[in-house]
Amino acid sequence: MEIIKAFASVIVLYVVSVIYQILYYRSSGYELRENEIICVKGVLFKKKSILEYKKIHAINSKQNIIEKLSKVGANIKIVDNK
């Protein structure tokens, strides 16, 4: 009986994690404007970042093997010179 409870707990945590990932993906985004980039992310607590183009120092991107093979997705990090 304990094994069934533990397995059910793992399944519930997995489902909650998947739902959170979907909500995070759908609530995150960016907008390119004439002089700046506006990034919005977060599910429960929204974070809005505004970065002017003139402050961008470098752009780093990273993809795992699955993203490279399917030619989708990338983790992009914008480095600014504050």
Beta strands, then each sheet from edge to edge (+ up, - down):
strand 1: 29-32
strand 2: 36-41
strand 3: 47-52
strand 4: 56-62
strand 5: 75-80
sheet 1: 1+ 2- 3+
sheet 2: 4+ 5-
end
